[in-house]
Amino acid sequence: MRVVRWILLPVVCIAAWIVALFAGIFAHSIAESFCPADQMVSGMCVAPWFETVDTWLIRFFSAFAAALIIASSYFTAPAFRAIVAWFVFAAGAAYALWIAVAASAWGEFTAATIGGLAAVLLLTRGQNIFRRASRVAPQNT
């Protein structure tokens, strides 16, 4: 079973990215549905507020995708979960940096880095916090 989970790890990461992509497309279509009919030109919203909403939706779902990919890899890995999460974060950050340099997508790079780092820290460092909080305090009698 362990071998199967290691084999499925990249598949799960790609599936998480696809889920985040479709969630972003769905959110974009919801935001676009609020565009007034007179502001639609050739199927594209040209309302003054829409460009800002679109930019922030892209940034939010970049962060969401990074966090979802790291979380899915963490929970799929049968062993060395913290190392796997940090490795996936590093690989994703390198890929996001390459995209940011090629397309000048620094806002998206920053969002993905923050989302991925938050997920890694929550999953790898947050465990000790949750374990300590669940302990029962000794009673003095």
C-alpha positions in Angstrom: 0.0 0.0 0.0 2.9 2.4 0.7 4.3 2.0 -2.8 0.8 2.8 -4.3 0.6 6.0 -2.2 4.1 7.1 -3.3 3.1 6.4 -6.9 -0.2 8.4 -6.5 1.6 11.4 -4.9 2.2 13.3 -8.2 -1.2 12.3 -9.5 -2.9 13.7 -6.4 -0.8 16.9 -6.7 -1.9 17.4 -10.3 -5.5 16.6 -9.3 -5.3 19.3 -6.6 -4.1 21.8 -9.1 -7.0 21.0 -11.5 -9.5 21.3 -8.6 -8.1 24.7 -7.7 -8.1 25.7 -11.4 -11.7 24.9 -11.9 -12.7 26.5 -8.6 -11.0 29.7 -9.8 -12.8 29.5 -13.2 -16.1 29.0 -11.3 -15.4 32.0 -9.0 -14.4 34.1 -12.1 -17.7 33.2 -13.8 -19.6 34.1 -10.7 -17.9 37.5 -10.5 -18.5 38.0 -14.2 -22.2 37.4 -13.7 -22.4 40.6 -11.7 -21.2 42.7 -14.6 -23.9 44.9 -16.1 -25.0 44.0 -19.6 -24.0 47.4 -21.0 -20.4 46.7 -19.7 -20.0 43.4 -21.6 -18.1 43.7 -24.8 -17.5 40.6 -26.9 -18.2 38.4 -23.8 -15.7 40.3 -21.7 -16.6 42.5 -18.7 -15.1 46.0 -19.1 -16.6 47.5 -15.9 -14.0 49.6 -14.1 -14.2 47.4 -10.9 -13.8 44.1 -12.7 -10.1 44.4 -13.5 -9.4 44.7 -9.8 -11.7 41.8 -8.9 -10.1 39.7 -11.6 -6.6 40.4 -10.4 -7.4 39.5 -6.8 -9.3 36.4 -7.8 -6.2 35.2 -9.7 -4.0 35.9 -6.7 -6.3 34.3 -4.2 -6.6 31.1 -6.3 -2.8 31.0 -6.9 -2.5 30.9 -3.1 -5.3 28.4 -2.8 -3.7 26.1 -5.4 -0.4 26.2 -3.7 -2.0 25.4 -0.3 -4.2 22.6 -1.7 -1.3 21.0 -3.6 0.9 21.0 -0.5 -1.9 19.7 1.8 -2.8 16.9 -0.6 0.8 15.8 -0.9 1.2 15.9 2.8 -1.8 13.7 3.5 -1.0 11.4 0.6 2.6 10.7 1.5 2.8 7.5 3.6 6.0 8.6 5.4 8.3 11.7 5.7 5.3 14.0 5.4 7.1 17.1 6.6 9.9 16.5 4.1 7.5 15.9 1.3 5.6 19.1 2.1 8.8 21.2 2.1 10.0 19.5 -1.1 6.6 20.2 -2.8 6.8 23.8 -1.6 10.3 24.2 -2.9 9.5 22.7 -6.3 6.3 24.8 -6.5 8.2 28.0 -5.5 10.8 27.3 -8.2 8.2 26.8 -10.8 6.3 29.9 -9.7 9.5 31.9 -9.8 10.1 30.7 -13.4 6.6 31.8 -14.4 7.0 35.1 -12.6 10.2 35.9 -14.4 8.8 34.8 -17.8 5.4 36.6 -17.5 6.1 39.3 -14.9 3.5 37.7 -12.6 5.0 38.9 -9.3 1.7 39.3 -7.6 0.7 35.8 -8.3 4.2 34.5 -7.3 3.9 36.4 -4.0 0.4 35.0 -3.4 1.4 31.4 -4.2 4.5 31.7 -2.0 2.5 33.0 0.9 -0.3 30.4 0.5 2.2 27.6 0.1 4.3 28.7 3.1 1.3 29.1 5.3 0.1 25.5 4.4 3.6 24.0 5.0 4.0 25.8 8.3 0.5 24.9 9.5 0.9 21.3 8.6 4.5 20.8 9.8 4.9 23.1 12.7 1.3 23.4 13.8 1.2 19.7 14.9 3.1 20.4 18.1 0.7 23.3 19.0 -2.3 21.1 18.6 -0.8 18.2 20.6 0.0 20.5 23.5 -3.4 22.1 23.5 -5.1 18.7 23.7 -3.3 17.6 26.9 -5.2 17.7 30.1 -3.7 19.8 32.8 -2.6 18.0 35.9 -4.9 18.5 38.9 -3.5 19.6 42.2 -5.2 17.9 45.1 
